[in-house]
């Protein structure tokens, strides 16, 4: 069995943001236990920024991207040092793997990243992955690496994704504020909890201030995993035997069933991980065409444009009802699209692309 285990910042640092060696030791003990049973394990670990904050004596986590990137560079080496030491107690070797989000969009980079991870596992090494925050060109948008872990699980065709956090799983309400909240032990593939939009109730989680994720990002990660044909589990990191239980399909937190519909990595990125930069409104005919069969969105079906975006950005596609029913990567910027919206292909100016969103870059979302 192949397992991807992601652990959040709040679960491996103390209240001051200092790396909690006991927490990492527990995780590594469980990883070693799985390895003894013949399983392969990839760890996706947050905590670099928090460790950097503690290392230089900051009292609060900054919010500007440049400082966050600098702090991640300070903290990453300290984080990996802890994993090296704790895995070495079990005669296991750790490998630092810093991944960029675009490694899952660009086909060549995707294959390179997958081959490297596959080879590490073949060599009996435990990859410890994190987003390459220090040189990322965009905002640190992955939060606590939840979506990154789901994309890693997809690329490796993992059997299970385990999202370790400081809560027992997903609750019907925020248990810190509502005493009637109960744990949701199992989420079916068609359950509304796996909807893309998450309300404030579902955002409950974390709350330590040491990370930047939350339950909303974990639900998105669970959806990515589900649409990759991968079972996923959200559970408390400190629970004894949590990884072994998740691997054995025990209900150790909240388990999300795998969906029978699967998507390639590029479309998973578009549907769930990419930042949405705007909305394209289409007429009823275009909505029917896009939902009934694999086709591209043409300028003729466009009736409105909201937001400012460039070619290559991800946008939502909404029908006459106003409901977003698809997401896609556009081939034209917003200003150019406004100029040709509603025009038939034969009437387009020379040099203007005739497909607003190519069918290979468009994902129709469930109702």
N, C-alpha and C positions, 0 to 999 in steps of 0.2 A: 504494500500500500504506500502511496505517496501523499504526504501531508504537508501543507503549508500552514505554519502557525505564526500569526501576527500578534505582537504584544504592544500595548499602548504606553505612552509616556508615564501616565499616572500609576501604572502597574509596576514600573521598574525604577522609579525615583521616589525619594522621600519628599516631605512637605517643602524642603528647601531646594528641591530639584537635583539633589545629589544622587548619583546612581546607587541604587539599593542592591548591593552584591548578593544579599540573601535571596532576593526575588529572582535575580538572574541565575543564581545557583539552582533554585527550585526548577526553573524552566529547563535549564541544561540537564538536570537530573532526569526530567521527564523525557527530554529529547533522547538521552542516552538509553532510557528504558525502551523507547520505541525502536531504536536502532538495534538493540539486542534481539528484538522480536522480528528483525528483518525488514523493518519499514524504512523508507527514505523520508527525511525531514528537511524542509527549508524554513528558516526563521526570518521573518520580516520584523525588524525592530525599530521602533521610534525611540526617542529619548536623547538624540544628539543635541538638539537646541537647548533642552532643559539642562543637560549636562554642561553645556557651554556657559549657560547663565550662571550656574553654580560655580564653575571653575574660575570665573573672573570676578565673582562676588557681587553680581547684580542682585538687587532685591526684588525686582519684578521682571517679567518677560516683556521685552520690547515688542513693538508691532510693525516697525518698518522693515521692508524686505531685505535691504542691504545688511542691516544689523543681524537679522535672523540668519542670513546666509553665513555671515562671519562667525556667529556663535555655533552654527552647525559644524563648521570646520574645526572649531576648538573642541567641541564635544564628541565628534564622531570617533576620534582616535581613542578617547577614554572609554567610550561605549564598547568598541571592538576589543580593547584590551581586557575588559571584564569578561566578554564571551570567550576569548581565547583561553583565559585562565580557568574558567569554570568547565569548559568542554574538555580541556586538557586533563582534568581530574579523571575523566572517563576514557582517556587515550583517544579522544576525538579531536580532529583538526577543524577549525573554523576558517571560513574564507569571506572576506568583506566583498560585497557586491553592491556597488552604487549604480542605481538605475535612473535613467531619465524617462519622463513620461512619453517622450516621442519614440522611445525604443519600442513602444507598442503600437505606433501608428505607421512608421516607416517600415516597409516589409523587410528590407535588408537588415536594418538594425534589430528588428524583431527576431529574425532568424539567428543573428549573431548572439543576441542575449540568451536565447533559448539554448543554443548549442553550448554556450559557456556553462550555464546552469546544469544542463544535462551531463556534461563532462565532469563537473565537480561531484555530482551525485554518483557517477560511475566510479570515481576515485575514492568514494567513501567519505567525502568531506561534507561538512554541514555549512551550506551557504547562509550567511547572515546578511540580508539585503536591507537596503534603505534607499530612499530617494536621494539623488545627488544634489541636495539642497544648496551646497556651497557655490555651485556654478550654474544652477538652473536659471534660465532666461526669463521665466515667468514667475508669478506669485507662487508661494508654497501652498498650492491649492489642494494637495492630497490630504491635508489634515494629518491624521495619525496613521498615514500609510494604508488605510483600509482598502481603498480602491486599488492602490498599487499591489497590495497582497492578492487581491482577487484577480488582477491581470496576470500576475506571476503564476497563480494557480492555474489559470486558463492556459498560459503558454506551456506549462509543464504537464498538462492533462492530469492534474492532481485528483485524488479521490475525495479529499475533504479539505476544506479551508476552515481553520479555527481562529476566530477573532477574540483574543483575550483582552479583557477590560477590567474595570473596577466595579462592575455591576454583575449581577447573576444572570443577566440576559435581557430580553425585551419584555417590558411590562405593559399592562393595559393602560397605565398612567404613570406619572413620575412618582415612584414610591417614596421619595423624600418629601413630597408635598401631599400625597394622597394615600391615606392608610388603607384604602380599599383596593389599591393596585395589586394585581396578581401577575405572576410570571406566565408568559406565553411559552409553553414547552415545545410546541411544534407549529411550524408555519408551512402550509401547503404551497405548491408551486403557483397556484392561482389566487392566493390569499391577497387581500388589499394591502397588507403590511409590506408587500413587495412592490407596491406602486412607486413610481419615480418620485412623485411629490410626497414629502413627509411633513406632517403638521407638527406643531410645537410639542404635542404629547409625545410623539415619536422621537423628538430631538433630545428627550431626557437622557442624561448619561454623562459620565465623566464628571465635569464640574470642578476638577481640581485646579484648573487654571494653568497647569503645567504642560498641557498638550493643546492641540488646536482642532481635534476631531470631536466626535460626539456620536450619539446613537443614529443620527440621520446618515452620516457617512458610512456607518456599519450596515445600515439597511441597504444602501446603494451597493456596497460591496457584496452583500448577500445576494442581491439581484444579479450582479455580474456573474457571480459563481453559479447561481441557479441557471442562468441562461448559457452557461458553459457546460452544463450537465454535471455540476459539482455540488455535492452536499456541503452545507456550511453550518457552523455553530458559533454562536455568540455566548461566551461564558466568562465567569470570574477567574482571573489569572491565579488567584491565591487558593482556589479550590483544589484539594488534594486529588491527584490523578486525573486532572482535567483533560490533558492531551490523550491519555490512554482511553479514557471514557469516550471522548469525541471520536477517536479512531474506531472504537468498538460499537459505535452508533447508540451509546447510552444517552439518555436525556440529561446531560450535565449542565444545560443552560437552555438556550433557545435554538432549536435545530430547524434549518430551512431546507426543504426538499429540493432536489434538482429538477429543473424544468425539462420537458421533453422537446422544447424548442431551443436550439443552440445557435449562437452567432459567432462569426469569426472575430478575431481580436480587433480589427479595425472598426467593425460595426459596434462592438462592445464599447470601445472608446467613444465613438460618436454618441451612442445612446445614453451612456451613464457617466463617463469620466470627463469628457471635454466641457470646457466652460461655454455656456450658451451666450452668444453675443447679440442676438436679435430674433425677430419673428417675421416670417413671411406668411401673409394671409393669401389663401387660394380660394377659387370658386368651387362650387359643388362638383362640377365635372372633374376638376383636377384632383379633388379629394377622393372621388370614386376611383379614378385611374390609378392613383398611387396606392390605395389600399387593396384594390381588387387584383392587381397583377404587378410584377416587377417592372417598373417603368421609371423614367427620369422626369423631373419637374421642368417644364418648359416655361418661358416667359408668358405665353398666352394664358396660362392658368393663374397668374399672379395678379391679385387685386389690391395688395397693400404691403408696405414694408415698415417695420418698426425697429428702431435701433440703428447703430452704425457698425458695420462690419466690413471686413476685407475678404477677398477671395481666399479660401482655405479655412475660414472660420466656421464654427458650428452654429446653426440656428434651429429654432423650432419652426414647424410648419403647422398652421392652424386653418381649420375649415370655416365655413360660414357661421357655425355656432360659436366660434371663438375658442373651441377646445383644441389644444395642441395634440395632433395625432401622429406626428412624425418628427424626427430630427435628421439633419443632414449637414454635410460639409459643402458649402457653396462654391461655385466656380466663378462668381462675379461679385464685386463689392456692392454695398448698399446703394451708393449713388448711381452706379451703372444700372442696377436693377430697377430703380425707380424710373429711370429714363426709358426702359423698354418694357415695363410691366404691361401685360395685356396684349402685346403685339404677337402676331403670328410669326412663325419662323421665317417665312419668305419675306417679311417686312423688316427684319432686323438689319441694322446698319452693318456694313462690311467690318469684319474683325471682331464682332461681338459674339461671345459664345452662345450657342443655341440651346444649351442645357444649364439651367440654374443650379440644379443638383443632379449629378449623375446617379443612376440607380444603384451603382456599387457603393455610393457614399451616402445612401439614404436608408434609414431604419424606421419602419412603421411600428409604432408603439401599441401595446394592448389597450383596449378601452378601459 
